[in-house]
Amino acid sequence: MRRPNDRLRRAKIVCVSAGRERQAEVFLSGATGRRTRIPFDAARLEERAQTVMSAEAFAYVAGGAGAEETMRANRRAFERVSIVPRTLRDVSRRDSSLELFGRRLPRPFLLAPIGVLELAHRDADVAAARAAASLGLPAIFSSQASRPMEEVAAAMGEAPRWFQLYWSTVDELVESFVARAERCGCEAIVITLDTTLLGWRARDLELGYLPFLRGRGLAQYTSDPVFQRLVRERGRTASAERPTLAALLTLLELRRNVRGLDPRAAVQTFTEIYSRSSLRWDDLVSIRDLTRLPIILKGILHPDDARRAVEAGFDGIVVSNHGGRQLDGAIATLHALPAIVEEVAGRVPVLLDSGIRTGGDALKALAFGATAVLVGRPYVYGLAVGGEAGAREVLQNLLAEFDLALGLSGCASLADVRDMKLTIPERSNPATTSYSDEGR
């Protein structure tokens, strides 16, 4: 298995406050009249974020594909599973640290790659990455970031970071992205497989809004020498349509967001090369010639795909349905997880993405065999409400809740979680039955 370089592996882990310490901090602040701006409840956090985001920004972040059934299925899956806690176990000292690709992490959480974070806050990826770094959590840089990966990496010091890759139709651009990720200290490459086509996102369609067409979320591209050359070579196609006021306003926005390149040519080039719908397994294997970093495949939902990923030599899997943003009606990630864990049989780490809102959610995913979980929308809502401090507070609360859930369920370590009993109610019987005796 491939490892990050020694300098990064020896980087110091920042300690994370345990649940009781976080509770004490909040209650003591409340006693002196200082109350947090960041709601603790996930639904209220989303509502608060909506009040400070534009309609277009909120729709892009909060929305899902089609009727948003996959988004609801993700949440229902977690809500239907119950933890059966054990009592009279010594949980006074709890350790939820783990080793992942040569890096010791304080908690089994990572920041999911989310594009166009400037829609939430002007400091965008830099603020989110700093929040993650302050807690020792890996941040996964998005291909559709609002800030170049080099700038974000510089803001993180030696904290862990990965890079998420959309496979472009131009192989040279893929090579450039991977090389840049290596140079700025990324410790793994995450290839997203479920976005070779853009899902049918009704909220965005109703508003007629796609941020990339306004030059947002293109920082990885416009900062890349290969992309810059492609823009200059391709130029742009002149439009024969008479410009409208809205088109002129969009052009002004483009010019603000894209500098150093013809903005319309940059957007046209991006839309032409963004993602490869013809991508196949044979194409993916070629990335081994580009990097020695671990390669993780994100968007796996079928056990046969998980088996093929392992057989092809990939280093990890992220069970994900893109937060419900791609295929409406797709299986919930928590439902897909057990079969994939069984198929992989411990040969590579299996992470879970999509639907995590609470510490209890994370505990359930780990009990079903996930190595770690990715957190997405919650930290974006925190970013919208309070910038870097808001994102950090959301993550602190999530980690504290997880720590308490760990102890209250009778677990002192992640190894204990693997043996946890979970139940799921039968539709025809109000009594609960074992979903998995081993928690898998």
C-alpha atoms as one frame of an Amber mdcrd trajectory, in Angstrom:
protein
   0.000   0.000   0.000   1.304   3.430  -0.892   2.224   5.844   1.896   2.573
   9.630   2.163   6.063  10.984   2.571   7.761  10.688   5.973   7.664  14.410
   6.730   3.900  14.446   6.568   3.483  11.172   8.403   5.400  12.571  11.380
   3.286  15.735  11.544   1.854  16.369  15.001  -1.810  15.543  15.575  -3.829
  18.352  17.112  -5.805  17.133  20.121  -9.594  17.341  19.898 -11.779  18.213
  22.876 -13.735  15.288  24.243 -17.504  15.471  24.489 -17.687  16.422  28.164
 -15.136  19.187  27.665 -17.119  20.634  24.783 -20.311  20.489  26.821 -18.618
  22.278  29.712 -17.276  24.955  27.391 -20.724  25.654  25.943 -22.560  25.621
  29.280 -19.989  27.842  31.003 -20.183  30.328  28.133 -23.954  30.303  28.420
 -23.699  31.038  32.147 -21.796  34.238  31.335 -24.272  35.321  28.686 -22.284
  34.190  25.627 -24.308  31.916  23.398 -23.136  30.413  20.158 -24.341  31.688
  16.775 -24.127  28.183  15.369 -27.209  25.979  15.974 -26.479  22.544  17.389
 -29.412  20.863  15.653 -28.694  19.924  12.031 -32.086  21.072  10.725 -31.854
  24.447  12.467 -28.299  24.856  11.207 -29.529  24.400   7.635 -32.357  26.863
   8.239 -29.933  29.440   9.639 -27.627  29.016   6.651 -30.535  29.621   4.284
 -31.144  33.016   5.873 -27.617  34.227   5.057 -27.109  32.615   1.632 -28.537
  33.786  -1.673 -31.364  31.719  -3.112 -29.045  30.424  -5.847 -26.259  29.552
  -3.417 -28.526  27.720  -0.994 -30.239  25.786  -3.782 -26.885  24.651  -5.132
 -25.626  23.434  -1.743 -28.829  22.075  -0.232 -30.463  20.647  -3.332 -30.424
  17.124  -4.675 -31.314  15.330  -7.880 -34.872  15.005  -9.159 -37.495  14.764
  -6.414 -34.634  14.449  -3.884 -35.697  10.947  -2.906 -32.071   9.812  -2.591
 -31.378  12.616  -0.132 -34.341  11.557   1.989 -33.363   7.889   1.693 -29.934
   8.673   3.104 -31.499  10.199   6.191 -34.212   7.532   6.573 -31.561   4.830
   6.529 -29.819   6.335   9.538 -33.085   7.092  11.329 -34.382   3.510  11.060
 -31.291   1.937  12.600 -31.113   1.829  16.390 -28.108   1.380  18.658 -28.429
  -1.182  21.440 -26.151   0.248  24.154 -24.220  -1.854  26.661 -23.876  -0.774
  30.289 -21.381  -1.133  33.132 -18.364  -0.952  30.893 -15.408   1.270  31.657
 -15.686   4.092  29.125 -13.869   6.695  31.211 -11.048   6.769  28.660 -12.177
   6.719  25.052  -9.865   6.465  22.065 -11.374   6.891  18.597  -8.105   7.524
  16.782  -7.148   5.444  13.771  -4.405   5.040  11.201  -5.367   5.737   7.617
  -2.806   5.544   4.804   0.107   6.042   7.158  -1.391   8.985   9.035  -2.651
   8.746  12.618  -5.940  10.655  12.857  -7.608  11.754  16.099 -11.139  10.874
  14.948 -12.650   8.872  12.049 -13.896  11.979  10.234 -12.829  13.759   7.031
 -14.177  16.846   5.280 -15.878  15.769   2.077 -14.884  17.580  -1.113 -17.508
  20.227  -1.871 -17.159  22.595  -4.768 -17.872  26.315  -5.065 -17.499  27.068
  -1.350 -17.428  30.774  -2.224 -21.215  30.440  -2.412 -21.144  29.967   1.373
 -18.375  32.394   2.369 -15.812  34.607   0.662 -12.911  32.747   2.348 -14.262
  29.521   0.833 -11.884  26.537   0.776  -9.215  28.309   2.820 -11.591  28.814
   5.756 -12.912  25.243   5.626  -9.415  23.782   5.399  -8.176  25.856   8.330
 -11.113  24.658  10.406 -10.254  21.062   9.568  -6.549  21.584  10.234  -7.228
  23.075  13.673  -8.904  19.784  14.631  -6.456  17.444  12.923  -9.036  16.284
  10.373  -8.129  15.663   6.736  -9.707  18.043   4.222 -10.356  16.676   0.736
  -9.771  19.428  -1.823 -12.407  19.595  -4.547 -11.641  19.765  -8.254 -14.338
  22.444  -8.329 -12.743  24.549  -5.608 -13.008  28.314  -5.309  -9.327  28.621
  -4.358  -6.317  26.862  -5.938  -5.087  23.817  -4.055  -1.682  25.422  -3.481
  -3.222  28.356  -1.617  -5.377  26.090   0.522  -2.490  23.744   1.309  -0.329
  26.682   2.409  -3.048  27.715   4.867  -3.100  24.246   6.461   0.535  23.868
   7.471   1.299  20.152   7.800  -2.285  19.102   8.495  -3.531  16.195   6.355
  -5.131  16.850   2.990  -6.316  14.744   0.037  -7.320  15.742  -3.490 -10.579
  14.814  -5.213 -10.297  14.358  -8.973 -12.921  14.632 -11.682 -11.484  12.788
 -14.663 -11.343  15.296 -17.515 -11.627  14.452 -21.195  -8.063  15.814 -21.498
  -5.575  13.342 -20.000  -2.873  15.990 -19.805  -5.048  18.016 -17.444  -5.583
  14.949 -15.251  -1.815  14.489 -15.098  -1.319  18.130 -14.172  -3.899  18.036
 -11.380  -2.363  14.898  -9.881   1.162  16.328 -10.057   0.049  19.552  -8.400
  -1.728  17.588  -5.654   1.473  15.691  -4.932   3.551  18.864  -4.828   1.238
  20.588  -2.349   1.348  17.682   0.081  -1.856  15.791  -0.635  -1.642  12.303
   0.829  -4.213  10.559  -1.378  -6.137  11.001  -4.622  -9.907  10.480  -4.515
 -11.417   9.813  -7.944 -15.124  10.651  -8.055 -16.909   8.160 -10.310 -20.553
   9.227 -10.116 -20.358  12.608 -11.842 -19.368  11.767 -15.398 -22.735  13.382
 -16.197 -24.413  16.154 -14.212 -27.506  14.988 -12.328 -30.966  16.492 -12.919
 -31.039  19.078 -10.121 -34.456  20.652 -10.076 -33.673  23.511  -7.675 -30.800
  24.738  -9.854 -32.799  24.259 -13.046 -35.712  26.303 -11.721 -33.350  29.176
 -11.005 -31.423  28.653 -14.250 -28.249  28.799 -12.199 -25.006  26.878 -12.646
 -22.097  28.575 -10.846 -19.424  27.353 -13.255 -20.980  29.334 -16.100 -20.330
  32.437 -14.003 -16.703  31.562 -13.387 -17.263  30.228  -9.877 -15.679  26.988
  -8.679 -13.040  27.015 -11.429  -9.943  27.926  -9.407  -8.187  24.591  -9.906
  -8.609  25.003 -13.661  -7.795  28.670 -14.155  -4.655  28.272 -12.028  -3.474
  25.259 -14.025  -0.873  25.749 -16.815  -2.379  23.003 -18.976  -5.860  24.482
 -18.747  -4.505  27.969 -19.432  -2.844  26.700 -22.594  -6.032  24.920 -23.681
  -8.024  28.132 -23.285  -5.546  30.091 -25.379  -5.447  27.396 -28.059  -9.189
  26.865 -28.295 -10.312  30.468 -27.962 -14.055  30.961 -27.779 -16.945  30.644
 -30.140 -18.576  33.981 -30.911 -22.284  34.188 -30.136 -24.655  35.460 -32.809
 -27.343  36.257 -30.226 -28.051  39.835 -29.261 -26.772  40.380 -25.718 -29.382
  40.899 -23.012 -28.976  42.854 -19.795 -28.762  39.560 -17.874 -26.054  38.314
 -20.223 -24.055  41.497 -19.710 -24.356  41.175 -15.939 -23.192  37.565 -16.175
 -20.209  38.697 -18.257 -19.294  41.246 -15.585 -19.464  38.491 -12.963 -17.315
  36.277 -15.154 -14.668  38.949 -15.446 -14.589  39.374 -11.682 -14.201  35.655
 -11.107 -11.815  34.700 -13.930  -8.632  36.722 -14.200  -5.697  36.351 -16.553
  -7.753  34.484 -19.167 -10.565  35.328 -21.549 -13.425  34.514 -19.122 -15.890
  33.288 -21.743 -13.242  31.153 -23.401 -12.322  29.703 -19.996 -15.917  28.726
 -19.248 -16.416  27.268 -22.725 -13.254  25.218 -22.389 -14.269  23.972 -18.953
 -17.708  22.838 -20.130 -16.124  20.963 -23.036 -13.511  19.058 -21.009 -14.991
  18.884 -17.481 -15.765  15.163 -17.156 -15.516  12.018 -19.243 -18.767  10.075
 -19.582 -16.920   7.307 -21.464 -14.689   6.562 -18.445 -14.007   2.853 -17.933
 -11.968   0.668 -15.598  -9.089   0.495 -18.075  -8.854   4.295 -18.030  -8.660
   4.435 -14.247  -5.797   1.981 -14.015  -3.587   4.391 -15.968  -3.407   6.698
 -12.945  -0.900   4.289 -11.428   1.638   5.636 -13.905   1.080   9.176 -12.579
   1.451   8.855  -8.816   2.657   6.756  -5.893  -0.094   8.140  -3.646  -2.978
   5.954  -2.458  -5.907   6.025  -4.889  -9.439   5.940  -3.461 -12.555   5.474
  -5.587 -15.570   7.547  -4.493 -19.094   6.742  -5.619 -19.099   2.944  -5.192
 -22.542   1.542  -4.314 -22.477  -2.005  -5.759 -20.428  -4.822  -4.175 -19.270
  -6.020  -7.605 -17.740  -2.600  -8.262 -16.084  -2.754  -4.852 -14.629  -6.170
  -5.672 -13.338  -4.929  -9.008 -11.761  -1.891  -7.355  -9.827  -4.093  -4.960
  -8.798  -6.510  -7.704  -7.557  -3.581  -9.805  -5.267  -2.549  -6.958  -6.988
   0.592  -5.725  -6.300   1.513  -2.122  -9.685   2.483  -0.755 -13.395   2.969
  -1.418 -15.848   5.710  -0.518 -19.433   4.462  -0.451 -21.259   7.540  -1.715
 -24.246   8.661  -3.754 -22.901  12.227  -3.956 -25.175  13.400  -1.184 -28.204
  12.565  -3.318 -27.161  15.095  -5.957 -26.720  12.756  -8.906 -29.156   9.842
  -9.349 -32.550  10.219  -7.745 -33.812   6.900  -6.438 -30.327   5.535  -5.796
 -29.720   3.269  -2.824 -28.972   4.953   0.505 -25.308   4.766   1.383 -25.910
   3.116   4.774 -27.922   0.394   3.034 -25.168  -0.156   0.468 -22.388  -0.238
   3.044 -22.719  -3.731   4.637 -22.537  -5.671   1.373 -19.524  -3.650   0.241
 -17.741  -4.153   3.561 -18.397  -7.885   3.299 -17.095  -8.004  -0.269 -13.946
  -6.018   0.544 -13.278  -8.159   3.633 -10.796  -5.758   5.178  -8.456  -5.630
   2.188  -8.793  -1.836   1.841 -10.422   0.900   3.927 -14.104   1.563   3.211
 -15.314   5.089   3.989 -18.901   6.328   3.976 -20.151   9.622   2.541 -23.644
  11.111   2.165 -26.150  11.665   4.941 -23.945  12.117   8.020 -25.552  14.765
  10.244 -24.856  13.658  13.832 -22.319  11.832  15.935 -24.798   8.982  16.207
 -24.912   8.700  12.414 -21.146   8.299  12.331 -21.304   5.661  15.069 -23.857
   3.635  13.094 -21.761   3.810   9.920 -18.675   2.609  11.786 -20.685  -0.203
  13.387 -21.646  -1.391   9.908 -17.965  -1.568   9.013 -16.973   1.850   7.710
 -13.393   2.819   8.481 -14.268   6.521   8.667 -16.955   8.951   7.472 -17.010
  12.070   5.321 -18.914  15.156   6.466 -20.305  17.478   3.812 -23.215  19.911
   4.016 -23.043  20.559   7.801 -19.625  22.205   7.648 -20.716  24.247   4.618
 -23.703  25.568   6.557 -21.380  26.426   9.443 -19.124  28.221   6.981 -22.067
  30.223   5.667 -23.226  31.264   9.128 -19.883  31.986  10.751 -16.993  31.629
   8.322 -13.979  29.635   9.476 -15.074  29.797  13.129 -18.542  28.579  12.167
 -17.207  25.615  10.220 -14.876  24.752  13.110 -17.713  24.943  15.620 -19.901
  22.604  13.577 -17.066  20.096  13.403 -16.275  20.460  17.121 -19.890  19.758
  17.969 -20.022  16.743  15.693 -16.835  15.296  17.189 -18.033  15.952  20.736
 -21.379  14.295  20.065 -19.595  11.312  18.541 -17.332  10.987  21.576 -20.310
  10.984  23.937 -22.240   8.546  21.731 -19.216   6.278  21.804 -19.172   6.188
  25.595 -22.943   6.050  26.081 -23.175   3.037  23.777 -20.622   1.226  25.947
 -17.649   1.596  23.621 -14.194   2.812  24.573 -12.571   2.356  21.160 -13.347
   1.854  17.489 -12.681  -1.843  17.972 -15.602  -1.944  20.412 -17.819  -0.246
  17.826 -17.213  -3.108  15.401 -18.928  -5.474  17.860 -21.871  -3.155  18.541
 -25.396  -4.520  18.141 -27.752  -2.528  15.933 -31.433  -3.153  15.214 -33.815
  -2.123  12.485 -37.619  -2.315  12.832 -39.574  -4.728  10.677 -42.244  -2.988
   8.635 -44.792  -5.634   9.616 -43.751  -5.931  13.238 -43.096  -3.136  15.727
 -40.545  -5.335  17.479 -36.944  -4.807  16.507 -34.862  -7.484  14.917 -31.107
  -7.703  14.555 -29.848  -6.012  11.422 -26.431  -7.485  12.036 -25.221  -9.295
  15.122 -21.658  -8.223  14.428 -22.569  -4.648  13.556 -21.579  -5.145   9.947
